[in-house]
Amino acid sequence: MTQNIFIIGANGNVGSTLVKQIFSSGDTNPKLHVNPTKIVGLASINEYLYKPEGISKEECYTFVDKKAGEGSYELDELLKTVEEKPVENLTFIDVTAAKEPMKRFHLKIINDTPYGIVTSNKNPVTMITSQEFFKLASHTNRYGFRCSVMAGANAIDELLDFKDLGDQIVGIEGCFSGTLGYLCSKLQEGKTFSSSVIEAKKEGYTEPHPRDDLSGEDVAKKLLILARTAGIEVDMKDVQRVPFISQEYLDSPNVDNFMSDLSKLDSYFNEIVEQAKKEGKVLRYVASLSINNGVPKLNVGPKLVSELSPLGMLSGTLNKIVIETQTYTKEKPCIIEAPGAGLAVTAQNIRRDLLKQLRERKVSFEK
């Protein structure tokens, strides 16, 4: 069985990496895979290409390497084009950062079509209501959102399994930002805060405007997704968020001014890190979920943790989640550690999510 895919956001960083990885890994080769992949659609911010018979490697590379031009289209138009010349076993892949239009698109695909969708985009998953989320997530072979948290590590799978097995979640604690993890590691090494942010931006670890990382909003979205995956009815307003730095700095819209102002925070962070060392602790940006008398409490913010704790032993851009259930106790929790970002890792885990949508998946062991 061939799996047909339509990639939206194909010329973005993740999208272009995904397209090239599909071809370099031989996903399209029926001699290597019993269930080969066929790219039938590609879309950028301003144009799209759809060929039910399949888009060649050369055409795909030309599309993803093309700079965005003028023009636009509606997602409904894209879907109408597909429905005029439908293909079986079609899955859309959302590797955009789109918000409201993509939220509506996700709901329409699952509720009104036979198609599937795989996404690394956190926005639609967090903008919908809890009940809408539960409805989408219940279609485990059609709606894949694993790459919205920890670049597709097994956190979502574990929580879905716990939910299905009736193993009630007691608490979740984790570090879900590779960028903030990197900054905390650099501070621990004795680097200044401002130089650490500059280095992180240079390495491509931050968003174009680093305030988007330092606000903690991205971490809050990931915690919301995990809580909902565990079956807890919550919304963004239920997440108590403390930014990594004070709001007065986050209000600066100009990137250059923002970066130059960060040196004012160097002594502040140096004092925190030095005091923490004396107490055997380290600074981390922690997301946590606890349930008291059936009431969920969700928090994200900077926190001092023991350097010997699971989160304290993290380094660099690694992410970690510690899950406590009725079976996995506080003394012996379920712990998952994985890269929190990276184009190649995210692209590969999108491909893993696609495998989960194959209704008749077979693995070839022939050489």
Helices and strands as residue ranges (DSSP letters): E 3-8, H 13-24, E 37-43, E 48-50, H 57-64, H 75-84, E 90-94, H 100-112, E 116-119, H 122-127, H 130-137, E 143-144, G 146-148, G 150-152, H 155-165, E 169-175, H 178-188, H 193-202, H 211-214, H 217-229, G 236-238, E 239-241, H 247-250, H 255-261, G 262-265, H 266-278, E 281-292, E 295-306, E 318-325, E 334-339, H 343-355
